[in-house]
Amino acid sequence: MIRFFDILFSSVSILVLSPFLIFIAALLKFTGEGKILYIQNRVGKNNLPFNLIKFATMKKNSPAIGTRSLTVKNDPRILPFGHFLRKTKINELPQLLNILKGEMSLIGPRPLTEEAFRRYPKDAQLKILHMKPGLSGLGSIYFRNEEKLLDSSVNAIQYYVEVIAPAKADLEVWFSQNNTVKNYFKLIVATVIVILFPRVDILKLFFKNIPTIKLK
């Protein structure tokens, strides 16, 4: 059933948004480094890798420098137009193609690089791998300000490993155990609300029994 809705919603979204997506692609072509899409290998369902598609927002070779696969607020690797795309999440829209191809779902755990995924606890990894990664999801919504959290820490990589990764894993595991059509639609609505009203703590209103997250 969820796959049916994934195909329906991604197809309609691509059709409706195609003029806008073409406009964004043209802006990227003639700004920054002239690169339109950023394609990166991510961990998929059953540990099968796939090529995640995003609009390019960072300088070339960014994953190999600085904080590598982690991005902090005002990261110097981000291109000028990239800040806007990342803040509005427009850079994620090409992943609609990943959803249409069956590599992702609209809702699921955030698709991570191999390096970032292996920072999750081992038992959590096994449970998360049973699901398709999602364009949005419980972990993505809760940690929508992850870049700000990393920027305010003394050591971004250490903070991610010791605090964010375990907390995010708890949320993704909870969703793996509560992956229902009802929660699928609740998280779609929650995603729209936090995009329009970023400061609203919508998860507490929609989900009463998600894990309690304590950030140091």
Long-range contacts (C-beta under 8 A, 24 or more apart in sequence): 1-181, 2-105, 2-107, 2-181, 2-184, 3-102, 3-105, 5-106, 5-181, 5-184, 6-99, 6-100, 6-105, 6-106, 7-99, 7-100, 9-99, 9-106, 9-188, 10-96, 10-97, 10-99, 10-100, 10-106, 11-100, 13-93, 13-96, 14-96, 14-97, 14-100, 17-93, 17-96, 21-93, 21-94, 24-55, 24-85, 24-90, 25-55, 27-81, 28-55, 28-56, 28-81, 31-79, 31-80, 31-81, 32-56, 32-79, 32-80, 32-81, 32-82, 33-59, 33-60, 33-79, 35-60, 37-94, 40-113, 41-113, 41-114, 42-111, 42-112, 42-113, 42-133, 43-111, 43-112, 43-113, 43-114, 43-117, 43-129, 43-133, 44-103, 44-104, 44-111, 44-132, 44-133, 45-129, 45-130, 45-131, 45-132, 45-133, 46-129, 46-130, 47-129, 49-114, 50-98, 50-103, 50-104, 50-111, 51-98, 52-95, 52-98, 52-104, 52-111, 53-94, 53-95, 53-97, 53-98, 54-91, 54-92, 54-94, 54-95, 55-85, 55-90, 55-91, 55-93, 55-94, 56-82, 56-91, 57-81, 57-82, 57-83, 57-85, 57-86, 57-91, 58-82, 63-113, 67-150, 67-156, 67-157, 68-115, 68-157, 69-112, 69-113, 69-115, 69-116, 70-116, 70-150, 70-156, 70-157, 70-160, 71-147, 71-150, 72-147, 72-150, 72-151, 72-156, 73-147, 73-148, 73-150, 73-151, 73-152, 74-151, 75-147, 86-147, 88-195, 89-195, 92-135, 95-135, 96-135, 98-135, 99-135, 102-132, 103-132, 103-133, 104-132, 104-133, 104-134, 104-135, 105-131, 105-132, 105-133, 105-134, 105-135, 106-134, 106-135, 106-136, 106-184, 106-188, 107-134, 107-135, 107-136, 107-137, 107-183, 107-184, 107-187, 107-188, 108-132, 108-133, 108-134, 108-135, 108-137, 108-175, 109-133, 109-134, 109-137, 109-139, 109-172, 109-175, 109-176, 110-134, 110-137, 110-139, 110-140, 110-168, 110-172, 116-160, 116-165, 119-160, 119-161, 119-165, 120-165, 120-166, 120-168, 120-169, 120-172, 121-166, 121-169, 124-169, 124-170, 124-172, 124-173, 125-169, 127-172, 127-173, 127-176, 127-177, 128-169, 128-172, 128-173, 128-176, 130-176, 131-175, 131-176, 131-179, 136-187, 136-188, 136-191, 137-172, 137-175, 137-187, 138-171, 138-172, 138-174, 138-175, 138-187, 138-203, 138-207, 138-210, 139-168, 139-171, 139-172, 139-175, 140-191, 141-187, 141-190, 141-191, 141-194, 141-202, 141-203, 142-168, 142-171, 142-203, 142-213, 143-167, 143-168, 144-194, 144-198, 149-215, 159-216, 163-215, 163-216, 164-215, 167-211, 167-213, 167-214, 167-215, 170-211, 170-213, 171-210, 171-211, 171-213, 174-210, 174-211, 183-207
